C-alpha cells in the first residue's frame, strides 16, 4: 500500500525537452477546453475541429 521506511525517493533532474512537452500538452488541453466551451447549436463545428487539429 505505502512505501516502507527503508525506501528513499530519488529526485531526477527534468530536461528541457520534458518541460517543453508539458507546455505543449497544457496548450492543447486549453485549446480543447476553449473549443468545447463555445459549442454551436450543441456541437463542435467540423471547421473548428480541423483547425484545432
N, C-alpha and C positions, 0 to 999 in steps of 0.2 A: 504494500500500500504506500508507505512512505520510504524515504531514504534512511538507511541505517546511519548511526552516528559516526561510523568509520569512513563513510564515503565523503569525498570532497567534491565540490562543484568547481570545475576549472573553467576560467574565463578564456575565451579565444578572441583575438582581435578581429574586428569587422573590416572587410575590404571595401574599397570604394565601389567596386562592381556590385556588391551586395546592397550597399546604400542606394546606388542608382536604380537597381531593380526594385527596391522597396518604394522609391519615389515614383517610378513608372506604375507600379501596382496601385498606389494610392491615387494617382491621377486618373487611372482607368476606372476605379471604383467611384470617384467623384463624378466622372462623366456619365457613368451608368445611372447614378443616383439622380443627376440633373435631367437625364433623358426620361426616366421613369416618373419624376416629379411633375412633369408637364405633359401628360398624355393628351392626345387629340381625339375627341369622340370615344374615349375609353380605351384607346390603344396607342401603340407607338407607330407612327408612320414609317413606311419602308425607307424613305429617303433619309430620315433621321437615323434609323438603324444602320444603313450603309455608310452614312457619313461618319458615324461613330467607329465602324469597323475600319 
